[in-house]
Amino acid sequence: MMVGLHFHLHHYDSMIFVFFPSQIDVAPAGKAISQASKVDKSMKPLGEGAVPFSLYPWTWHDNDADLNNFKTISKNGEIFCPPILTKLILDREPVKTLEWVDRVATRFDFERIIPCHLNNNVKATPAQFRAAFEVLGGSVQGQRPLAEDLALLQKASDLLTDVGVVDVSQVCDGEAARVKGRFASN
């Protein structure tokens, strides 16, 4: 049986779900333009339609922390619930969310998930679907980005809570994101 779920589940294809990874340095505009002019012609089509004028206004650190972060979250390609959803939305109602997850996982014996975004036709069982939401059960281990990579999302979470847009986080505030990273609230 194939079940199409209108829900945001993704393979971790890139670091985009972290929004501002700690392992990048933003380049000044002049340097970014200069770097864009030096991109090898054979590489320019790789960003076509996504990156205007081959303009990548950042550089990655050389310490491989981004690779370690990627490996932690991706868990060899397993599905997961992106940090923006767990940090800003679903952790406000973890019990209701996990009840929904259990209803889906027990009601349907599926082999694939058709997500709304990114990878399509993802091979996954009900058990793998449940595992994608393990962080909402109180575990901030496993598929969680580095705390310093969550600093921007934590700042957004705190702001949205302070102005009353969302309720207080019930799960994902147990991380060190408030004290690590360039957006930390030290």
ChimeraX commands (.cxc) that place a marker at each C-alpha (Angstrom):
marker #1 position 0.00,0.00,0.00 radius 0.5
marker #1 position 1.24,3.50,-0.80 radius 0.5
marker #1 position 0.14,6.35,1.43 radius 0.5
marker #1 position 0.68,9.98,0.48 radius 0.5
marker #1 position 1.09,12.08,3.62 radius 0.5
marker #1 position 0.72,15.82,3.49 radius 0.5
marker #1 position 3.56,16.37,5.90 radius 0.5
marker #1 position 7.10,17.70,5.75 radius 0.5
marker #1 position 9.45,14.74,5.92 radius 0.5
marker #1 position 12.79,15.00,4.22 radius 0.5
marker #1 position 15.99,13.21,3.61 radius 0.5
marker #1 position 18.74,15.50,4.78 radius 0.5
marker #1 position 19.91,16.58,1.34 radius 0.5
marker #1 position 21.72,19.70,2.50 radius 0.5
marker #1 position 22.32,21.95,5.46 radius 0.5
marker #1 position 19.46,24.24,4.43 radius 0.5
marker #1 position 17.19,23.15,7.25 radius 0.5
marker #1 position 19.57,24.63,9.78 radius 0.5
marker #1 position 19.20,28.09,8.19 radius 0.5
marker #1 position 22.52,29.46,9.33 radius 0.5
marker #1 position 25.03,26.67,9.91 radius 0.5
marker #1 position 27.78,27.51,12.34 radius 0.5
marker #1 position 30.36,26.16,9.92 radius 0.5
marker #1 position 30.03,28.94,7.36 radius 0.5
marker #1 position 31.48,32.40,7.16 radius 0.5
marker #1 position 29.48,34.97,5.23 radius 0.5
marker #1 position 31.62,36.76,2.67 radius 0.5
marker #1 position 31.37,40.51,2.14 radius 0.5
marker #1 position 29.47,41.41,-1.06 radius 0.5
marker #1 position 32.59,42.40,-2.99 radius 0.5
marker #1 position 34.39,39.15,-2.16 radius 0.5
marker #1 position 31.29,37.08,-3.06 radius 0.5
marker #1 position 31.04,38.78,-6.46 radius 0.5
marker #1 position 34.76,38.29,-7.04 radius 0.5
marker #1 position 34.48,34.58,-6.13 radius 0.5
marker #1 position 31.43,34.18,-8.43 radius 0.5
marker #1 position 33.44,35.48,-11.37 radius 0.5
marker #1 position 36.05,32.76,-10.74 radius 0.5
marker #1 position 33.66,29.77,-10.68 radius 0.5
marker #1 position 34.74,27.20,-13.25 radius 0.5
marker #1 position 32.41,27.30,-16.28 radius 0.5
marker #1 position 31.74,23.58,-15.97 radius 0.5
marker #1 position 30.46,24.14,-12.40 radius 0.5
marker #1 position 28.10,27.05,-13.14 radius 0.5
marker #1 position 25.20,24.86,-14.31 radius 0.5
marker #1 position 25.11,23.16,-10.89 radius 0.5
marker #1 position 23.53,26.22,-9.31 radius 0.5
marker #1 position 21.43,27.20,-12.31 radius 0.5
marker #1 position 17.92,28.15,-11.30 radius 0.5
marker #1 position 18.82,28.10,-7.61 radius 0.5
marker #1 position 21.86,30.30,-7.19 radius 0.5
marker #1 position 21.74,33.51,-9.22 radius 0.5
marker #1 position 24.94,34.33,-11.12 radius 0.5
marker #1 position 26.84,31.51,-9.32 radius 0.5
marker #1 position 26.88,33.77,-6.27 radius 0.5
marker #1 position 27.70,31.77,-3.16 radius 0.5
marker #1 position 28.25,34.43,-0.49 radius 0.5
marker #1 position 29.79,32.10,2.05 radius 0.5
marker #1 position 32.68,29.74,2.64 radius 0.5
marker #1 position 32.72,26.54,4.66 radius 0.5
marker #1 position 35.15,26.02,7.54 radius 0.5
marker #1 position 37.88,23.45,6.93 radius 0.5
marker #1 position 37.31,21.50,10.17 radius 0.5
marker #1 position 34.76,18.96,8.85 radius 0.5
marker #1 position 32.24,19.86,11.60 radius 0.5
marker #1 position 29.65,20.42,8.87 radius 0.5
marker #1 position 30.23,16.85,7.65 radius 0.5
marker #1 position 29.93,15.50,11.19 radius 0.5
marker #1 position 26.73,17.50,11.67 radius 0.5
marker #1 position 25.35,16.15,8.40 radius 0.5
marker #1 position 26.16,12.57,9.41 radius 0.5
marker #1 position 24.49,13.05,12.80 radius 0.5
marker #1 position 21.27,14.29,11.30 radius 0.5
marker #1 position 21.12,12.12,8.21 radius 0.5
marker #1 position 21.76,8.84,10.02 radius 0.5
marker #1 position 22.71,7.25,6.70 radius 0.5
marker #1 position 19.72,8.62,4.82 radius 0.5
marker #1 position 16.97,7.88,7.32 radius 0.5
marker #1 position 13.95,10.15,7.22 radius 0.5
marker #1 position 13.65,12.80,9.87 radius 0.5
marker #1 position 11.53,15.72,10.88 radius 0.5
marker #1 position 13.45,18.92,10.06 radius 0.5
marker #1 position 14.62,21.16,12.91 radius 0.5
marker #1 position 12.40,24.05,11.81 radius 0.5
marker #1 position 9.33,21.90,12.44 radius 0.5
marker #1 position 10.50,20.35,15.69 radius 0.5
marker #1 position 12.00,23.57,17.04 radius 0.5
marker #1 position 9.25,26.02,16.06 radius 0.5
marker #1 position 6.03,24.06,15.69 radius 0.5
marker #1 position 5.65,20.41,16.66 radius 0.5
marker #1 position 7.37,20.61,20.04 radius 0.5
marker #1 position 4.56,22.92,21.20 radius 0.5
marker #1 position 2.16,19.96,21.01 radius 0.5
marker #1 position 4.40,16.87,21.20 radius 0.5
marker #1 position 1.77,14.57,22.71 radius 0.5
marker #1 position -0.80,15.36,20.02 radius 0.5
marker #1 position 1.83,15.07,17.30 radius 0.5
marker #1 position 3.04,11.69,18.57 radius 0.5
marker #1 position -0.57,10.49,18.84 radius 0.5
marker #1 position -1.02,11.42,15.16 radius 0.5
marker #1 position 2.24,9.66,14.26 radius 0.5
marker #1 position 1.06,6.51,16.05 radius 0.5
marker #1 position -2.34,6.65,14.30 radius 0.5
marker #1 position -0.65,6.86,10.91 radius 0.5
marker #1 position 1.91,4.17,11.74 radius 0.5
marker #1 position -0.66,1.70,13.09 radius 0.5
marker #1 position -3.42,2.38,10.58 radius 0.5
marker #1 position -1.34,2.04,7.42 radius 0.5
marker #1 position 1.15,-0.67,6.51 radius 0.5
marker #1 position 3.07,1.50,4.07 radius 0.5
marker #1 position 6.37,1.08,2.30 radius 0.5
marker #1 position 6.80,4.61,0.94 radius 0.5
marker #1 position 6.15,8.20,1.94 radius 0.5
marker #1 position 5.39,10.87,-0.63 radius 0.5
marker #1 position 6.53,14.15,1.01 radius 0.5
marker #1 position 5.32,17.61,0.07 radius 0.5
marker #1 position 8.85,18.89,-0.60 radius 0.5
marker #1 position 12.25,17.71,-1.80 radius 0.5
marker #1 position 12.80,13.96,-2.21 radius 0.5
marker #1 position 9.80,12.13,-3.52 radius 0.5
marker #1 position 8.74,8.52,-3.13 radius 0.5
marker #1 position 10.84,7.82,-0.03 radius 0.5
marker #1 position 11.12,4.20,1.05 radius 0.5
marker #1 position 10.03,4.05,4.69 radius 0.5
marker #1 position 8.11,1.72,6.96 radius 0.5
marker #1 position 5.77,2.70,9.80 radius 0.5
marker #1 position 8.63,2.09,12.26 radius 0.5
marker #1 position 10.93,4.41,10.32 radius 0.5
marker #1 position 8.15,7.00,10.19 radius 0.5
marker #1 position 7.81,6.82,13.99 radius 0.5
marker #1 position 11.59,7.13,14.42 radius 0.5
marker #1 position 11.55,10.39,12.43 radius 0.5
marker #1 position 9.70,11.98,15.35 radius 0.5
marker #1 position 11.78,10.52,18.20 radius 0.5
marker #1 position 12.95,13.96,19.27 radius 0.5
marker #1 position 9.38,14.83,20.29 radius 0.5
marker #1 position 9.48,12.02,22.83 radius 0.5
marker #1 position 12.04,13.99,24.82 radius 0.5
marker #1 position 15.22,12.73,23.21 radius 0.5
marker #1 position 17.34,15.63,22.04 radius 0.5
marker #1 position 19.96,13.13,20.99 radius 0.5
marker #1 position 20.05,11.29,17.70 radius 0.5
marker #1 position 19.02,13.29,14.65 radius 0.5
marker #1 position 19.64,16.76,16.07 radius 0.5
marker #1 position 21.95,19.34,14.53 radius 0.5
marker #1 position 24.83,20.81,16.47 radius 0.5
marker #1 position 23.54,23.23,19.09 radius 0.5
marker #1 position 25.40,26.11,17.45 radius 0.5
marker #1 position 23.55,25.35,14.19 radius 0.5
marker #1 position 20.21,25.69,15.98 radius 0.5
marker #1 position 21.02,29.10,17.47 radius 0.5
marker #1 position 19.08,31.06,14.82 radius 0.5
marker #1 position 16.04,28.78,15.12 radius 0.5
marker #1 position 16.25,29.05,18.92 radius 0.5
marker #1 position 16.31,32.84,18.65 radius 0.5
marker #1 position 13.24,32.70,16.37 radius 0.5
marker #1 position 11.53,30.27,18.75 radius 0.5
marker #1 position 12.16,32.55,21.73 radius 0.5
marker #1 position 10.93,35.61,19.84 radius 0.5
marker #1 position 7.75,33.89,18.61 radius 0.5
marker #1 position 7.06,32.63,22.12 radius 0.5
marker #1 position 7.71,36.06,23.68 radius 0.5
marker #1 position 5.24,37.80,21.36 radius 0.5
marker #1 position 2.62,35.07,21.80 radius 0.5
marker #1 position 2.65,33.60,18.29 radius 0.5
marker #1 position 3.48,30.11,19.57 radius 0.5
marker #1 position 3.23,28.41,22.94 radius 0.5
marker #1 position 6.27,27.57,25.03 radius 0.5
marker #1 position 8.40,24.73,23.71 radius 0.5
marker #1 position 7.76,21.49,25.56 radius 0.5
marker #1 position 10.68,19.46,24.23 radius 0.5
marker #1 position 13.34,21.10,22.08 radius 0.5
marker #1 position 14.37,23.88,24.44 radius 0.5
marker #1 position 16.55,21.43,26.36 radius 0.5
marker #1 position 19.35,21.99,23.88 radius 0.5
marker #1 position 22.33,24.29,24.27 radius 0.5
marker #1 position 21.29,26.44,21.28 radius 0.5
marker #1 position 20.81,29.54,23.43 radius 0.5
marker #1 position 24.45,29.61,24.47 radius 0.5
marker #1 position 26.28,28.37,21.36 radius 0.5
marker #1 position 26.63,29.86,17.92 radius 0.5
marker #1 position 26.58,33.32,16.38 radius 0.5
marker #1 position 22.92,33.92,17.29 radius 0.5
marker #1 position 23.25,32.77,20.90 radius 0.5
marker #1 position 21.55,34.82,23.59 radius 0.5
marker #1 position 24.60,34.88,25.87 radius 0.5
marker link #1:1,2 radius 0.2
marker link #1:2,3 radius 0.2
marker link #1:3,4 radius 0.2
marker link #1:4,5 radius 0.2
marker link #1:5,6 radius 0.2
marker link #1:6,7 radius 0.2
marker link #1:7,8 radius 0.2
marker link #1:8,9 radius 0.2
marker link #1:9,10 radius 0.2
marker link #1:10,11 radius 0.2
marker link #1:11,12 radius 0.2
marker link #1:12,13 radius 0.2
marker link #1:13,14 radius 0.2
marker link #1:14,15 radius 0.2
marker link #1:15,16 radius 0.2
marker link #1:16,17 radius 0.2
marker link #1:17,18 radius 0.2
marker link #1:18,19 radius 0.2
marker link #1:19,20 radius 0.2
marker link #1:20,21 radius 0.2
marker link #1:21,22 radius 0.2
marker link #1:22,23 radius 0.2
marker link #1:23,24 radius 0.2
marker link #1:24,25 radius 0.2
marker link #1:25,26 radius 0.2
marker link #1:26,27 radius 0.2
marker link #1:27,28 radius 0.2
marker link #1:28,29 radius 0.2
marker link #1:29,30 radius 0.2
marker link #1:30,31 radius 0.2
marker link #1:31,32 radius 0.2
marker link #1:32,33 radius 0.2
marker link #1:33,34 radius 0.2
marker link #1:34,35 radius 0.2
marker link #1:35,36 radius 0.2
marker link #1:36,37 radius 0.2
marker link #1:37,38 radius 0.2
marker link #1:38,39 radius 0.2
marker link #1:39,40 radius 0.2
marker link #1:40,41 radius 0.2
marker link #1:41,42 radius 0.2
marker link #1:42,43 radius 0.2
marker link #1:43,44 radius 0.2
marker link #1:44,45 radius 0.2
marker link #1:45,46 radius 0.2
marker link #1:46,47 radius 0.2
marker link #1:47,48 radius 0.2
marker link #1:48,49 radius 0.2
marker link #1:49,50 radius 0.2
marker link #1:50,51 radius 0.2
marker link #1:51,52 radius 0.2
marker link #1:52,53 radius 0.2
marker link #1:53,54 radius 0.2
marker link #1:54,55 radius 0.2
marker link #1:55,56 radius 0.2
marker link #1:56,57 radius 0.2
marker link #1:57,58 radius 0.2
marker link #1:58,59 radius 0.2
marker link #1:59,60 radius 0.2
marker link #1:60,61 radius 0.2
marker link #1:61,62 radius 0.2
marker link #1:62,63 radius 0.2
marker link #1:63,64 radius 0.2
marker link #1:64,65 radius 0.2
marker link #1:65,66 radius 0.2
marker link #1:66,67 radius 0.2
marker link #1:67,68 radius 0.2
marker link #1:68,69 radius 0.2
marker link #1:69,70 radius 0.2
marker link #1:70,71 radius 0.2
marker link #1:71,72 radius 0.2
marker link #1:72,73 radius 0.2
marker link #1:73,74 radius 0.2
marker link #1:74,75 radius 0.2
marker link #1:75,76 radius 0.2
marker link #1:76,77 radius 0.2
marker link #1:77,78 radius 0.2
marker link #1:78,79 radius 0.2
marker link #1:79,80 radius 0.2
marker link #1:80,81 radius 0.2
marker link #1:81,82 radius 0.2
marker link #1:82,83 radius 0.2
marker link #1:83,84 radius 0.2
marker link #1:84,85 radius 0.2
marker link #1:85,86 radius 0.2
marker link #1:86,87 radius 0.2
marker link #1:87,88 radius 0.2
marker link #1:88,89 radius 0.2
marker link #1:89,90 radius 0.2
marker link #1:90,91 radius 0.2
marker link #1:91,92 radius 0.2
marker link #1:92,93 radius 0.2
marker link #1:93,94 radius 0.2
marker link #1:94,95 radius 0.2
marker link #1:95,96 radius 0.2
marker link #1:96,97 radius 0.2
marker link #1:97,98 radius 0.2
marker link #1:98,99 radius 0.2
marker link #1:99,100 radius 0.2
marker link #1:100,101 radius 0.2
marker link #1:101,102 radius 0.2
marker link #1:102,103 radius 0.2
marker link #1:103,104 radius 0.2
marker link #1:104,105 radius 0.2
marker link #1:105,106 radius 0.2
marker link #1:106,107 radius 0.2
marker link #1:107,108 radius 0.2
marker link #1:108,109 radius 0.2
marker link #1:109,110 radius 0.2
marker link #1:110,111 radius 0.2
marker link #1:111,112 radius 0.2
marker link #1:112,113 radius 0.2
marker link #1:113,114 radius 0.2
marker link #1:114,115 radius 0.2
marker link #1:115,116 radius 0.2
marker link #1:116,117 radius 0.2
marker link #1:117,118 radius 0.2
marker link #1:118,119 radius 0.2
marker link #1:119,120 radius 0.2
marker link #1:120,121 radius 0.2
marker link #1:121,122 radius 0.2
marker link #1:122,123 radius 0.2
marker link #1:123,124 radius 0.2
marker link #1:124,125 radius 0.2
marker link #1:125,126 radius 0.2
marker link #1:126,127 radius 0.2
marker link #1:127,128 radius 0.2
marker link #1:128,129 radius 0.2
marker link #1:129,130 radius 0.2
marker link #1:130,131 radius 0.2
marker link #1:131,132 radius 0.2
marker link #1:132,133 radius 0.2
marker link #1:133,134 radius 0.2
marker link #1:134,135 radius 0.2
marker link #1:135,136 radius 0.2
marker link #1:136,137 radius 0.2
marker link #1:137,138 radius 0.2
marker link #1:138,139 radius 0.2
marker link #1:139,140 radius 0.2
marker link #1:140,141 radius 0.2
marker link #1:141,142 radius 0.2
marker link #1:142,143 radius 0.2
marker link #1:143,144 radius 0.2
marker link #1:144,145 radius 0.2
marker link #1:145,146 radius 0.2
marker link #1:146,147 radius 0.2
marker link #1:147,148 radius 0.2
marker link #1:148,149 radius 0.2
marker link #1:149,150 radius 0.2
marker link #1:150,151 radius 0.2
marker link #1:151,152 radius 0.2
marker link #1:152,153 radius 0.2
marker link #1:153,154 radius 0.2
marker link #1:154,155 radius 0.2
marker link #1:155,156 radius 0.2
marker link #1:156,157 radius 0.2
marker link #1:157,158 radius 0.2
marker link #1:158,159 radius 0.2
marker link #1:159,160 radius 0.2
marker link #1:160,161 radius 0.2
marker link #1:161,162 radius 0.2
marker link #1:162,163 radius 0.2
marker link #1:163,164 radius 0.2
marker link #1:164,165 radius 0.2
marker link #1:165,166 radius 0.2
marker link #1:166,167 radius 0.2
marker link #1:167,168 radius 0.2
marker link #1:168,169 radius 0.2
marker link #1:169,170 radius 0.2
marker link #1:170,171 radius 0.2
marker link #1:171,172 radius 0.2
marker link #1:172,173 radius 0.2
marker link #1:173,174 radius 0.2
marker link #1:174,175 radius 0.2
marker link #1:175,176 radius 0.2
marker link #1:176,177 radius 0.2
marker link #1:177,178 radius 0.2
marker link #1:178,179 radius 0.2
marker link #1:179,180 radius 0.2
marker link #1:180,181 radius 0.2
marker link #1:181,182 radius 0.2
marker link #1:182,183 radius 0.2
marker link #1:183,184 radius 0.2
marker link #1:184,185 radius 0.2
marker link #1:185,186 radius 0.2
view
